[in-house]
Amino acid sequence: MLEGYRRSTEKPEQLHALSGGHSKENDLRVPVFVMLPLDTVTQRGHLNRPRAMNASLMALKSAGVEGVMVDAWWGLVEKDGPLRYNWEGYADLVQMVQKHGLKLQVVMSFHQCGGNVGDTCSIPLPPWALEEISKNPELVYTDRSGRRNPEYISLGCDSLPVLRGRTPIQVYSDYMRSFRDRFRNFLGDVIVEVQVGMGPCGELRYPSYPESNGTWNFPGIGEFQCYDKYMRTSLQAAAEAIGKRDWGTSGPHDCGQYKQFPEDTGFFRRDGTWNSEYAEFFLEWYSGNLLEHGDRILLAARGIFQGTEAKLSAKVAGIHWHYRTRSHAPELTAGYYNTRHRDGYLPIARMMGKHGVVFNFTCMEMKDGEQAGNAESSPEGLVRQVKMATRSARTELAGENALERYDASAYGQVLETSRSNSGNGLCAFTFLRMNKKLFEEENWRHLVHFIKSMLEGGRDTKLLERGSSGSNLYVGFIKEIKTVKDVIEVVLV
């Protein structure tokens, strides 16, 4: 599938380098962004707690942060009906960000908020889309037992007019076009990056490890999500095309359940059938469909935002558990055909590079030694592989932390992975997430040290080991807070 991505050297028009990103003059500087709360815009479409937001942005600017990231939720913006968009809460945020001299990364969030790691609020898909799903439950990803996942529309119906006469790709395109038109005057100046959501949690993947209702828990292998009728039809057609009709009736029968380990299954165990001719066919089809889904959406996004000078990015999940095993089961169920014998990230990097899109990757803060032994986890090995894949594909790489961390050890690990000693360095890093904890004194001190070191290209990692008096930035910020009086109190309310 998509062999062209593995050979392609085509490079599109470069849209716009991330503000403060790598350049010939300043190749080591890594700008730091901070993710805003998931509920930055309320259910009614208003900016949430604007006074606290204003104080927070002032503090972040003082710390040397380049900008902030916000989710533009499909379930909020197009809530009132098809093609009826409400961007007002986001417009207020854009103006506030501009006032403080910060930059903004905006995520086109076509997924549900709620049911995954770190989800602190519930924002379902638009009511009118949920109504279509209730009429036709086949519109969402489905596992082998028939469990439906409402987080995101199945890629199996990407090109079918199943959403009130529009295809999902048309719906996403209309949404992005509306965003572009509403914020045209800010794109490339204040809004420097548009991250295009392409799956659950905004990541290019299948919802193979859902936490809601205890369906999955770490470090389970997850399950394949290819049992809605549209995906089944595609599988049947692919099998018939190679004269193997029997292969198109179902996914693997012996691949276990969400919470199991690879060795509990016939498919994923060390000498299992994951390496058979049938498995190669199925996994090529499963991962290839995900690549094609990403290609369709990014092709549309590229056409919509070309000429705006905003950079495009897309996120890939950091599935680090069972990475040390041969089959890499959790990666396979998520749609990444990455095994002991095959690089699953190079095709993704080439697909993104073809469109000039930044490859955004998580788990940059994790160390192998911090992981549970039974998980066979290697986040460091995974990050190294992705850095090499993006370098080979000549695709820019940006990073995030996967879990909330405020300690010096996590920041130090990001500094290590941000360098280009092996594979790509980072063009930007986005910190998860702005909340009350971030503004606590010691956490804040770590953040300020981290930002300073990232802006120096990660050369002074000892910054993170210094005491509270080691940062003029921090001391200067505290003095400024005292003159503003109640900023910290407002933030911590």
C-alpha positions in Angstrom: 0.0 0.0 0.0 1.2 3.5 -0.8 4.6 2.4 -2.0 5.0 5.8 -3.5 5.6 7.3 0.0 8.5 5.0 0.5 10.2 6.1 -2.7 8.9 9.7 -3.1 11.4 12.5 -2.9 8.9 15.2 -3.9 9.0 18.2 -1.6 6.1 20.6 -1.8 6.2 24.4 -1.4 7.3 25.1 2.2 4.6 27.0 3.8 6.1 28.7 6.9 8.8 27.8 9.3 7.6 27.6 12.9 8.2 31.0 14.5 11.5 30.7 16.3 12.2 27.3 14.8 15.4 26.1 13.2 17.1 28.3 10.7 20.5 28.7 9.2 21.3 31.5 11.6 20.0 29.8 14.7 19.9 26.1 14.1 19.8 24.9 17.7 17.1 27.1 19.2 14.0 25.0 20.1 10.9 27.2 20.8 8.6 25.9 23.6 4.8 26.1 23.5 2.4 25.3 26.3 -0.9 23.4 25.8 -3.9 25.3 27.2 -6.6 23.5 29.2 -9.0 21.3 27.2 -11.9 23.4 28.3 -10.4 26.7 27.2 -13.6 27.4 25.3 -16.9 26.6 27.1 -19.8 24.5 25.9 -21.5 27.7 25.0 -18.6 28.9 22.8 -17.2 31.5 25.2 -13.6 31.9 26.4 -13.4 30.2 29.8 -12.2 32.3 32.8 -10.7 35.1 30.7 -9.2 36.9 33.7 -7.2 33.8 34.7 -6.3 33.2 31.1 -5.0 36.7 30.7 -2.8 36.3 33.9 -1.6 32.9 32.7 -0.5 34.2 29.3 1.3 37.1 31.0 3.2 34.6 33.2 4.1 32.3 30.3 5.4 35.3 28.2 7.6 36.3 31.1 9.0 32.8 31.3 10.2 32.9 27.6 7.5 30.7 26.2 7.1 31.1 22.4 3.3 30.5 22.5 0.4 28.3 23.4 -1.6 25.5 21.8 -5.4 25.1 21.9 -7.9 22.5 20.6 -10.5 23.9 18.3 -13.2 21.3 19.0 -15.5 20.2 16.1 -18.0 19.3 18.8 -18.1 23.0 20.0 -17.6 25.0 16.8 -20.1 23.2 14.5 -22.4 22.2 17.4 -25.5 24.1 16.2 -25.8 22.3 12.8 -24.0 21.5 9.6 -21.9 24.4 8.3 -23.0 26.6 11.3 -19.7 27.6 12.9 -19.1 29.6 16.1 -15.5 30.7 16.4 -16.1 33.6 18.8 -14.5 32.1 21.9 -11.4 31.3 19.8 -11.4 34.8 18.3 -11.2 36.2 21.9 -8.3 33.9 22.6 -6.4 34.8 19.5 -6.7 38.5 20.3 -5.5 37.9 23.9 -2.6 35.8 22.7 -1.6 38.5 20.2 -1.8 41.2 22.9 0.8 39.4 25.0 3.1 38.9 22.0 2.7 35.2 22.0 2.1 32.7 19.1 -0.6 30.1 18.8 -0.8 26.5 17.6 -4.4 25.5 16.8 -5.5 21.9 16.6 -8.3 21.0 14.3 -9.8 18.5 16.8 -12.3 16.3 14.9 -12.4 13.8 17.8 -14.3 13.5 21.1 -12.7 14.7 24.3 -13.2 12.3 27.1 -12.3 8.7 27.8 -8.5 8.8 27.4 -5.4 9.6 29.4 -5.5 13.2 30.6 -9.1 14.0 29.5 -10.5 16.3 32.2 -13.7 17.2 30.5 -16.3 15.8 28.0 -16.8 17.2 24.6 -18.6 14.8 22.3 -18.8 15.1 18.5 -21.5 17.6 17.2 -25.0 16.6 18.1 -26.1 16.4 14.5 -23.2 14.0 13.7 -24.1 11.8 16.8 -27.6 11.7 15.4 -26.3 10.3 12.1 -24.2 7.8 14.1 -27.2 6.7 16.1 -29.1 6.0 12.8 -26.1 4.2 11.4 -23.7 2.9 14.1 -21.4 1.5 11.4 -20.0 5.1 11.0 -17.6 4.6 13.9 -14.7 2.3 14.6 -15.8 -1.2 15.8 -13.8 -4.0 17.4 -14.2 -7.8 16.8 -16.8 -8.2 19.6 -19.0 -5.4 18.1 -18.0 -2.6 20.6 -18.5 0.8 18.9 -16.1 3.7 19.7 -17.7 7.1 19.4 -14.4 9.1 19.6 -14.0 9.6 15.8 -15.6 8.8 12.5 -14.3 5.6 10.9 -11.9 6.1 8.0 -13.8 3.4 6.2 -16.4 6.0 5.2 -14.0 8.9 4.4 -15.3 9.3 0.9 -19.0 8.4 1.4 -21.7 11.1 1.9 -22.8 9.8 5.3 -22.9 13.1 7.2 -26.0 14.9 6.0 -25.0 14.6 2.4 -21.3 15.4 2.9 -18.4 13.0 3.2 -16.2 13.1 6.4 -13.4 14.5 4.3 -15.7 17.3 3.0 -16.9 18.0 6.6 -13.3 18.4 7.8 -12.4 20.5 4.8 -15.3 22.8 5.2 -14.4 23.2 8.9 -10.7 24.1 8.1 -11.8 26.4 5.3 -14.2 28.2 7.7 -11.3 28.5 10.2 -9.0 29.9 7.6 -11.5 32.5 6.4 -12.3 33.6 10.0 -8.7 34.0 11.0 -7.1 34.8 7.7 -5.5 38.0 9.1 -3.8 36.1 12.0 -2.5 33.1 10.1 1.3 33.0 9.8 1.6 35.9 12.2 -0.2 35.0 15.4 -1.4 31.5 14.4 1.8 30.0 13.3 0.8 26.4 13.2 -2.4 24.4 12.4 -2.3 20.8 13.7 -4.6 18.6 11.7 -6.5 16.0 13.8 -6.8 12.6 12.1 -8.0 10.2 14.8 -8.7 9.7 18.5 -6.8 12.2 20.7 -6.1 14.1 17.5 -3.5 11.4 16.5 -3.2 9.5 13.3 -4.2 6.1 14.7 -7.0 3.7 15.4 -8.7 3.8 18.8 -7.2 0.5 19.8 -6.6 1.3 23.5 -9.7 3.1 24.8 -9.6 3.7 28.6 -13.3 4.5 29.0 -15.3 2.0 31.1 -12.2 0.1 31.8 -12.1 -1.4 28.3 -8.3 -1.2 28.2 -5.5 -0.5 30.7 -1.8 -0.2 30.5 0.1 -2.2 29.2 -2.5 -4.1 27.3 -2.0 -4.9 23.6 -5.3 -3.4 22.5 -7.5 -4.7 19.6 -7.9 -4.2 15.9 -10.6 -1.7 15.0 -11.7 -2.9 11.5 -15.2 -4.4 12.0 -17.6 -1.6 10.9 -19.2 -2.6 7.6 -17.1 -0.1 5.5 -13.8 -1.4 6.8 -15.0 -5.0 6.3 -16.0 -4.3 2.7 -12.6 -2.8 2.1 -10.8 -5.9 3.6 -12.9 -8.2 1.4 -12.1 -6.3 -1.7 -8.3 -6.3 -0.9 -8.4 -10.1 -0.3 -10.3 -10.8 -3.5 -7.8 -8.6 -5.4 -5.0 -11.0 -4.6 -7.1 -14.1 -5.0 -7.3 -14.9 -1.3 -11.0 -14.5 -0.6 -10.8 -16.3 2.7 -8.5 -13.7 4.1 -11.2 -11.0 3.7 -13.7 -12.5 6.0 -12.2 -11.1 9.3 -9.2 -9.8 11.1 -6.9 -12.3 12.9 -8.8 -14.8 15.1 -6.1 -15.4 17.7 -5.0 -11.8 18.5 -6.3 -11.7 22.1 -8.2 -9.0 24.0 -7.5 -5.4 25.0 -5.8 -6.1 28.4 -3.8 -9.1 27.4 0.0 -9.4 26.8 1.5 -10.5 23.5 2.5 -13.9 24.9 -1.1 -14.6 25.8 -2.0 -14.7 22.1 -1.3 -17.0 19.2 -0.9 -14.0 16.8 1.4 -11.7 18.8 3.6 -14.1 20.8 7.3 -14.3 20.0 6.9 -17.1 17.4 3.3 -16.2 16.6 1.5 -15.8 13.3 2.1 -12.0 13.1 5.0 -12.8 10.8 3.0 -15.1 8.4 2.0 -14.3 4.8 -1.6 -13.7 5.9 -0.5 -11.3 8.7 1.6 -9.4 6.2 -1.5 -9.0 4.0 -3.7 -7.9 6.8 -1.3 -5.5 8.5 -0.4 -4.0 5.1 -4.1 -3.4 4.5 -4.8 -2.1 8.1 -1.8 0.3 8.2 -2.2 1.2 4.6 -5.7 2.4 5.2 -4.5 4.6 8.0 -1.8 6.1 5.8 -4.4 6.8 3.0 -6.7 8.4 5.6 -3.9 10.7 6.6 -3.0 11.5 3.0 -6.5 12.4 2.1 -6.9 14.8 5.0 -3.5 16.4 4.7 -4.0 16.9 0.9 -7.1 18.8 1.7 -5.5 20.8 4.5 -2.5 21.7 2.3 -4.8 23.1 -0.4 -6.8 25.1 2.1 -3.8 26.6 4.1 -1.4 27.0 1.2 -0.4 30.7 1.0 -1.4 31.5 4.5 2.1 31.1 5.9 0.8 28.9 8.7 2.8 25.6 9.2 0.9 22.3 9.1 1.5 19.5 11.6 0.1 16.1 12.4 0.5 14.0 15.5 1.5 10.4 15.9 1.1 8.5 19.2 4.1 7.3 21.2 3.1 3.7 21.8 6.2 2.5 23.7 4.9 -0.5 25.6 5.9 -3.9 24.3 8.3 -2.1 22.1 11.1 -4.6 23.1 9.1 -7.6 21.9 9.3 -8.9 18.3 5.7 -8.2 17.2 5.2 -4.7 18.8 1.6 -5.7 19.3 0.1 -2.3 20.6 1.7 -0.5 17.7 0.1 -3.0 15.2 -3.4 -2.7 16.7 -3.1 1.1 16.5 -2.2 1.0 12.8 1.6 1.3 12.9 3.1 -1.7 11.0 6.3 -1.6 13.1 7.9 -4.9 14.1 11.4 -6.3 14.7 11.7 -6.7 10.9 9.9 -3.6 9.6 10.0 0.2 10.1 6.4 1.4 10.5 7.3 5.1 11.0 9.2 5.8 7.8 6.1 5.5 5.6 4.2 7.8 7.9 7.1 10.3 7.9 7.3 10.2 4.1 3.6 10.7 3.7 3.8 13.8 6.0 7.0 15.0 4.3 5.2 14.8 0.9 2.8 17.4 2.1 5.4 19.6 4.0 3.8 18.6 7.3 5.6 18.6 10.6 5.7 15.1 12.3 4.6 15.7 15.9 5.5 12.9 18.3 4.8 12.2 22.0 6.6 10.6 24.9 9.7 12.8 24.6 10.0 13.0 28.4 10.0 9.3 29.2 13.0 7.2 30.2 13.3 3.4 29.8 14.3 3.0 33.4 11.1 4.6 34.7 8.8 2.0 33.0 7.3 -1.1 34.6 9.4 -4.2 33.8 6.6 -6.3 32.6 5.6 -3.8 30.0 8.7 -4.4 27.8 8.7 -0.7 27.2 11.3 1.5 25.5 10.2 5.0 24.9 13.8 6.0 24.3 14.2 3.4 21.7 11.0 4.4 20.0 11.9 8.1 20.0 15.3 7.2 18.5 13.6 5.3 15.7 11.2 8.2 14.9 14.1 10.6 14.9 15.9 8.5 12.3 12.7 7.9 10.3 12.0 11.7 10.0 15.6 12.4 9.2 15.6 9.8 6.4 12.3 11.2 5.1 13.5 14.8 5.4 10.5 15.6 7.5 10.5 18.1 10.3 10.0 16.7 13.8 8.3 18.3 16.8 7.7 16.9 20.2 5.3 16.7 23.2 5.4 15.0 26.6 2.8 12.2 26.8 1.9 12.6 30.4 1.8 15.5 32.8 5.3 15.9 34.3 6.9 18.9 36.1 10.1 17.4 37.5 13.7 18.1 36.4 14.2 14.6 35.3 11.5 14.8 32.7 12.7 18.1 31.4 16.2 16.8 31.2 15.1 13.9 29.1 13.3 16.3 26.7 16.5 18.3 26.4 18.4 15.1 25.5 15.9 14.0 22.8 15.6 17.6 21.4 19.2 17.4 20.1 20.0 16.1 16.6 23.0 13.9 17.7 21.2 10.9 16.2 18.3 11.5 13.8 16.3 14.7 13.6 16.4 17.3 16.3 13.2 19.1 17.3 11.9 22.2 15.5 9.5 22.9 18.4 8.3 21.4 21.7 4.8 21.7 23.2 4.5 21.2 26.9 1.5 19.3 28.3 -0.3 21.2 30.0 -1.1 24.5 31.6 -2.9 24.1 34.9 -2.6 25.1 38.6 0.3 22.7 39.2 2.4 24.4 36.6 2.4 27.7 38.5 3.5 26.2 41.8 6.8 27.6 42.7 9.1 24.7 42.2 7.3 23.5 39.1 7.5 27.0 37.6 11.2 27.2 38.4 11.8 24.0 36.5 9.8 25.2 33.5 11.7 28.5 33.3 15.1 26.7 33.4 13.9 24.2 30.8 12.7 27.0 28.4 16.0 28.8 28.8 18.0 25.7 28.0 15.8 24.8 25.0 16.3 28.3 23.6 20.1 27.7 24.0 19.8 24.4 22.0 19.8 22.2 25.1 23.5 22.9 25.7 23.2 23.6 29.4 21.4 20.7 30.8 22.7 21.5 34.3 20.3 24.4 34.4 17.7 22.0 35.6 19.9 21.0 38.6 20.4 24.5 39.9 18.7 25.9 42.9 15.9 28.5 43.0 18.4 31.4 42.8 19.9 30.2 39.6 17.6 31.9 37.1 17.4 35.6 36.5 14.3 34.9 34.4 12.6 33.4 37.4 13.6 36.2 39.8 12.6 38.8 37.3 9.2 37.1 36.8 8.6 37.1 40.6 9.4 40.8 40.8 7.0 41.5 37.9 4.3 39.4 39.6 4.6 41.6 42.7 4.0 44.7 40.7 0.9 43.2 39.1 -0.1 42.0 42.6 -2.7 39.4 42.1 -1.7 37.6 38.9 -0.6 34.4 40.6 -3.6 34.4 42.8 -5.8 34.7 39.7 -4.1 31.9 38.0 -4.3 29.6 41.0 -8.0 30.1 41.7 
